[in-house]
Amino acid sequence: MRELDWDTYLDKVQGAWMGKMIGVTFGAPWEFQYQNTPIGFDITDWPLSLTRMKEYRQRATNKPGDWIPITSEAENQQVHILHDFITDSEKEHPSIGIPDNDDIYINLLFLYCMRRYGIDVDPVTVAREWDKKIRQVWHANDAGLANIRKGILPPDSGNPRNNLHADDIDFQIESDIFGMIAPGMPQVSNRYGERMGHIMNYGDGVYGGMFISAMYTQAFFARNIQEVVDNGLKAIPAQSLYAQTIHDVIQWRDQYPNDWLKTWHLVQAKWGDVDHCPDGYKQPFNIDAKLNGAYVVMGLLYGDGDWYKTMNYATRAGQDADCNPANAAGILGTLIGAHAIPAEYSEPVHNTYWNKTLAGLPDSYEVDALAGDTAQIGLKVLLANGGEVVTRSGKLVLRIPQQDPVAPSNLEQVKWDGDKPIF
């Protein structure tokens, strides 16, 4: 057994949620604005600062409403941002809080289902709640939801026979919750990944979510971020293309510990064209889980525990530049706890997340209350999986079974002919 006192667990869960929210908001203005190229400068301002990125908005070479991404490294010193994200959040919530984002609200919906139906809620029940509550999603989530509404239910809703976005990033960006509720228990998070990941994904798309949630489980006890990544990787099949991609990042970081751009170029050369999504095949746009997962790990490893560097590198890698710092900062927030997140990022959150996408759920959430709700589910998961709760000196202590990461025994991979799956 390993032990984690309740206050520490709660602080780490709150760090996970805050990190996820801060990371996605930090990266949101840059989402898919740089494709096939890193951003050529450090990101020094974010939408919740006092200036709300005023200088970047003035320097931007694209106008509000324009969608003309930078696709050449020769042009990556230019500022291209999503003006509308900044201005909309400023108008809707001028003083406080994290704007609505799919990286957050799908995690919230998973949590809602576990609170309402129990920790063993089945994916078909979750799918029916998706149908009732989701107003807008994209890519694999959108295809999975369309399948659900046609009566094609999990796991078929994520199968490439019905979902051409099976290798996309979607489960990767919304699996965080399954690590938060399984501290130190990557086999438990994998069981959730196997069941819930097939609502919208398959193969590497599911493995991306398993990898991310396993890193969260490790961050509750790990000594450093390298340990988090190494053990998280053990939770997915080594033969999978996803695992091979992450292994390459780790190897290249070891070879070039002070040159993240060298690693970026090596990743791009080997994996940058591996995107079978109908929107990304043979295009600069790349929403593949493997490539963007590589950017998460680059942020974590080259950030090496530094809050700003982790978000900066994960964002500057480009492509899905809000999802990647969201995963990275959520994992780091778990490792260090909410109390250790720098005040310049935590204070503008004002303990508030705004919901406008999930029908029938609150318009806003207090982050500390959300962390408490999550930790209560985590307590139930712990007790259902051989854990114990004791008191020492008047404090609640969780006794958590030592659990090594174990990869799924069957390798699941989509075989592609161009942008068409082969069966």
C-alpha positions in Angstrom: 0.0 0.0 0.0 1.0 3.6 -0.6 -0.5 6.4 1.4 -1.9 9.8 0.5 -3.5 12.0 3.0 -6.9 13.4 2.0 -5.8 17.1 2.0 -2.9 16.3 -0.4 -5.1 14.3 -2.7 -7.6 17.1 -2.8 -4.9 19.7 -3.5 -3.5 17.6 -6.3 -7.0 17.0 -7.9 -7.6 20.8 -7.7 -4.2 21.2 -9.3 -5.2 18.9 -12.1 -8.4 20.8 -12.9 -6.7 24.2 -12.6 -3.8 23.1 -14.7 -6.1 21.8 -17.4 -8.1 25.0 -17.4 -5.2 27.3 -17.4 -3.3 25.3 -20.0 -6.2 25.2 -22.5 -6.9 29.0 -22.0 -3.2 29.8 -22.4 -3.0 27.9 -25.7 -6.5 28.7 -27.1 -5.5 31.8 -29.1 -2.9 29.8 -31.0 -5.0 26.7 -31.8 -4.2 25.4 -35.3 -2.7 28.8 -36.2 0.7 27.2 -36.8 0.7 23.9 -38.8 3.8 22.0 -39.8 5.8 24.7 -38.1 6.6 25.6 -34.5 5.6 29.0 -33.3 8.7 31.1 -33.7 8.7 33.0 -30.5 7.9 32.5 -26.8 4.3 33.0 -25.7 4.5 35.8 -23.1 0.9 36.8 -22.6 -2.4 35.0 -22.2 -6.2 35.7 -22.4 -6.7 36.1 -18.6 -3.9 38.6 -18.0 -4.7 42.3 -17.3 -3.7 43.3 -20.8 -5.6 40.4 -22.4 -3.0 40.0 -25.1 -3.3 43.6 -26.3 0.1 43.7 -27.9 -0.3 40.3 -29.7 -3.7 41.5 -31.1 -2.1 44.7 -32.4 0.9 42.8 -34.0 -1.2 40.1 -35.5 -1.0 39.8 -39.3 -4.4 38.1 -39.5 -7.7 39.9 -38.8 -10.6 38.7 -36.7 -12.5 36.0 -38.5 -9.6 35.1 -40.8 -8.5 31.5 -41.0 -5.1 31.6 -42.7 -2.8 29.4 -40.6 1.0 29.8 -40.8 2.3 26.7 -42.5 5.9 27.7 -43.3 8.7 27.9 -40.8 10.0 30.9 -42.8 6.9 32.8 -41.7 6.6 31.6 -38.1 7.7 34.8 -36.6 4.5 36.4 -37.7 1.7 36.6 -35.0 -1.4 34.7 -36.0 -4.1 34.3 -33.3 -7.7 33.5 -32.8 -8.9 37.0 -32.1 -12.5 35.8 -31.5 -11.6 33.6 -28.6 -10.0 36.5 -26.7 -12.6 39.1 -27.5 -15.6 36.7 -26.9 -14.2 35.7 -23.5 -13.5 39.3 -22.6 -17.1 40.3 -23.5 -18.8 37.3 -21.8 -16.7 37.3 -18.6 -14.6 40.5 -18.4 -13.4 40.0 -14.9 -13.1 36.4 -13.9 -13.0 32.8 -14.8 -12.1 30.2 -17.4 -14.0 30.3 -20.7 -16.0 27.3 -21.9 -13.9 24.7 -23.8 -14.4 21.1 -25.0 -11.2 19.9 -23.3 -13.0 20.7 -20.0 -16.7 20.1 -20.6 -16.3 16.5 -21.9 -14.3 15.7 -18.7 -17.1 17.3 -16.8 -19.7 15.2 -18.5 -17.8 12.0 -17.7 -17.7 13.1 -14.1 -21.4 14.0 -14.1 -22.2 10.4 -15.4 -20.2 8.8 -12.6 -21.8 10.9 -10.0 -25.3 10.2 -11.3 -25.1 6.6 -12.3 -22.1 5.3 -10.2 -18.5 4.6 -10.8 -19.3 1.5 -13.0 -21.5 3.5 -15.4 -21.5 1.8 -18.8 -20.5 3.6 -22.0 -24.0 3.3 -23.5 -25.5 5.2 -20.6 -22.7 7.9 -21.1 -23.5 8.0 -24.8 -27.2 8.7 -24.1 -26.1 11.6 -21.8 -23.9 12.9 -24.7 -27.0 12.9 -26.9 -29.0 14.9 -24.3 -26.4 17.4 -23.2 -23.8 18.2 -25.8 -24.5 21.2 -28.0 -21.2 21.2 -30.0 -18.2 19.0 -30.4 -15.7 18.3 -33.3 -13.9 15.5 -35.1 -14.0 12.1 -33.4 -16.4 13.4 -30.8 -18.7 14.8 -33.4 -18.5 11.6 -35.5 -19.1 9.5 -32.4 -22.1 11.7 -31.4 -23.6 11.5 -34.9 -23.3 7.8 -34.7 -25.0 7.7 -31.3 -27.8 9.8 -32.6 -28.2 7.3 -35.5 -28.4 4.4 -33.0 -24.7 3.3 -33.5 -23.7 2.9 -29.9 -20.3 2.3 -28.2 -18.0 0.6 -29.0 -19.2 0.8 -32.6 -19.6 4.6 -32.5 -15.8 4.9 -32.3 -14.9 2.1 -34.6 -13.3 3.1 -37.9 -16.0 1.3 -39.8 -18.3 4.1 -38.7 -15.8 6.8 -37.6 -13.1 8.0 -39.9 -11.7 10.1 -37.0 -10.8 7.1 -35.0 -7.1 8.1 -34.6 -7.9 11.8 -33.8 -7.0 13.5 -30.6 -10.4 13.5 -28.9 -10.2 10.9 -26.1 -6.7 12.1 -25.4 -8.0 15.6 -24.4 -10.8 14.4 -22.3 -9.5 11.3 -20.4 -7.9 13.4 -17.7 -10.7 12.7 -15.3 -10.0 8.9 -15.3 -6.5 9.6 -13.9 -7.8 12.1 -11.3 -10.1 9.5 -9.8 -7.5 6.7 -9.8 -4.4 8.0 -7.9 -1.6 5.6 -8.3 -3.8 3.1 -10.1 -3.1 3.0 -13.8 -4.7 -0.4 -14.3 -8.0 1.2 -13.1 -7.6 4.2 -15.4 -7.0 1.8 -18.3 -10.2 0.0 -17.6 -12.1 3.3 -17.9 -10.1 4.1 -21.0 -11.0 0.8 -22.6 -14.7 1.4 -22.0 -15.1 5.1 -22.5 -12.4 5.7 -25.2 -14.4 3.7 -27.7 -17.3 6.1 -27.6 -15.4 8.2 -30.1 -12.0 6.6 -30.8 -10.2 3.4 -31.6 -6.6 2.1 -31.6 -4.1 4.9 -31.1 -6.9 7.3 -30.5 -7.8 5.3 -27.4 -4.2 4.7 -26.4 -3.6 8.4 -26.4 -6.3 8.7 -23.7 -5.0 5.8 -21.7 -1.5 7.3 -21.8 -2.7 10.7 -20.6 -4.8 9.3 -17.8 -2.0 6.9 -16.7 0.3 9.9 -16.4 -2.2 11.6 -14.1 -2.3 8.4 -11.9 1.5 8.5 -11.7 1.7 12.2 -10.9 0.1 11.6 -7.5 3.2 9.8 -6.3 6.1 10.5 -8.7 9.2 12.3 -7.7 9.6 14.1 -11.1 8.1 14.5 -14.5 10.4 12.0 -16.2 9.0 9.3 -13.9 5.5 10.3 -14.8 6.1 10.0 -18.5 8.1 6.8 -18.3 5.5 5.0 -16.2 2.6 6.4 -18.2 4.1 5.0 -21.3 4.0 1.5 -19.8 0.2 1.6 -19.8 -0.1 1.2 -23.6 1.2 -1.4 -26.0 4.8 -0.9 -26.9 4.1 -2.1 -30.4 1.5 0.6 -31.0 2.5 3.5 -33.3 1.5 5.8 -30.4 4.0 4.3 -28.0 6.7 4.4 -30.7 6.1 8.1 -31.2 6.4 8.8 -27.5 9.5 6.6 -27.2 11.1 8.6 -30.0 10.4 11.9 -28.1 12.0 10.5 -24.9 15.0 9.3 -26.9 15.5 12.5 -28.7 15.1 14.6 -25.6 17.9 12.5 -24.0 20.1 13.2 -27.0 19.2 16.9 -27.2 18.3 17.9 -23.6 18.7 21.6 -24.3 17.3 21.8 -27.8 13.5 21.3 -27.9 13.4 22.6 -31.5 15.8 19.8 -32.6 13.4 17.3 -31.2 10.4 19.1 -32.8 12.0 18.8 -36.2 12.9 15.1 -35.7 9.3 14.4 -34.7 7.9 16.3 -37.7 10.2 14.5 -40.1 9.1 11.0 -38.9 5.5 11.5 -37.7 4.3 14.9 -39.1 2.6 13.4 -42.1 0.9 10.6 -40.2 -2.7 11.9 -40.1 -5.5 10.0 -41.7 -8.3 12.3 -40.5 -10.4 13.3 -43.5 -9.5 17.0 -42.8 -5.8 16.4 -42.2 -4.8 13.7 -44.7 -2.0 15.2 -46.9 -2.7 18.6 -45.4 -0.7 20.8 -43.0 -3.5 20.5 -40.5 -2.8 17.5 -38.1 -5.2 16.4 -35.4 -3.7 12.9 -35.0 -3.4 11.8 -31.4 0.2 10.5 -31.8 1.7 13.7 -33.1 -0.1 16.0 -30.6 0.7 13.5 -27.8 4.3 14.0 -28.8 3.9 17.7 -28.2 2.4 17.1 -24.8 5.4 15.0 -23.8 7.8 17.6 -25.3 6.2 20.2 -23.1 6.5 18.0 -20.0 10.1 16.9 -20.5 11.6 20.1 -21.8 9.6 22.0 -19.2 11.0 19.8 -16.5 8.6 20.9 -13.8 8.7 24.6 -14.7 5.1 25.8 -15.1 5.6 28.5 -17.7 8.1 26.5 -19.8 5.8 23.4 -19.9 2.9 25.4 -21.3 5.1 27.5 -23.6 6.8 24.5 -25.3 3.6 22.5 -25.6 1.9 25.5 -27.2 4.8 26.5 -29.4 4.9 23.1 -30.9 1.8 24.2 -32.9 -1.1 22.2 -34.4 -3.7 21.6 -31.5 -2.0 24.2 -29.5 -4.7 24.5 -26.8 -5.3 20.8 -26.1 -1.6 20.0 -25.7 -0.7 22.5 -23.0 -4.0 21.6 -21.3 -2.9 18.0 -20.9 0.6 19.0 -20.0 -0.4 21.6 -17.4 -3.1 19.3 -15.9 -0.5 16.6 -15.4 2.0 19.0 -13.9 -0.7 20.5 -11.7 -1.3 17.1 -10.3 2.4 16.6 -9.6 2.9 19.9 -7.8 -0.6 20.5 -6.4 -2.9 23.6 -6.8 -1.0 25.4 -4.0 2.2 25.5 -6.1 0.7 26.9 -9.4 2.2 30.4 -9.9 -0.2 33.1 -8.7 -0.1 35.0 -12.0 -1.9 32.0 -13.6 -4.0 30.8 -10.7 -5.4 34.1 -9.4 -7.2 35.1 -12.7 -9.1 31.9 -12.6 -11.0 33.2 -9.6 -12.1 29.7 -8.8 -14.6 29.8 -11.7 -15.3 27.8 -14.9 -18.1 28.9 -17.2 -20.3 26.4 -19.0 -22.3 27.3 -22.1 -22.1 24.0 -24.0 -23.6 21.3 -21.8 -27.3 21.6 -21.6 -29.0 21.1 -18.3 -25.8 21.5 -16.2 -24.8 24.6 -14.2 -23.8 27.8 -16.0 -20.6 27.9 -13.8 -18.5 25.7 -11.6 -16.4 26.6 -8.6 -13.1 24.8 -9.2 -12.5 23.9 -5.6 -16.0 22.3 -5.4 -15.4 20.5 -8.7 -12.2 19.1 -7.2 -14.1 18.0 -4.1 -16.7 16.2 -6.2 -14.0 14.5 -8.2 -12.1 13.4 -5.1 -15.3 11.9 -3.7 -15.6 9.8 -6.8 -11.9 8.9 -6.5 -12.6 7.7 -2.9 -15.3 5.4 -4.2 -13.0 4.1 -6.9 -10.3 3.5 -4.4 -12.5 1.5 -2.0 -13.9 -0.5 -4.9 -10.3 -1.5 -6.0 -8.8 -2.8 -2.8 -7.9 0.5 -1.1 -8.6 1.6 2.4 -9.3 4.8 4.4 -7.8 5.3 7.9 -7.5 8.2 10.3 -4.2 9.3 11.8 -4.0 12.2 14.2 -7.5 13.2 13.2 -6.6 13.3 9.5 -8.1 11.1 6.7 -5.5 9.0 4.9 -6.0 7.0 1.7 -4.2 3.7 1.6 -3.8 2.9 -2.1 -2.7 -0.5 -3.5 0.6 -0.5 -5.3 -0.3 -0.9 -8.9 2.1 -1.1 -11.8 1.0 0.0 -15.3 -0.1 -2.9 -17.5 -0.7 -2.4 -21.2 -3.8 -3.9 -22.9 -2.9 -7.5 -24.0 -4.4 -7.1 -27.5 -2.9 -4.6 -29.9 -5.6 -2.5 -31.5 -4.5 -0.5 -34.6 -6.3 1.0 -37.5 -4.9 -0.1 -40.8 -5.1 2.7 -43.4 -5.0 3.0 -47.1 -4.5 6.7 -47.4 -7.5 8.2 -45.5 -9.6 5.1 -45.7 -9.5 2.3 -43.1 -8.8 -1.3 -44.3 -10.8 -4.2 -42.8 
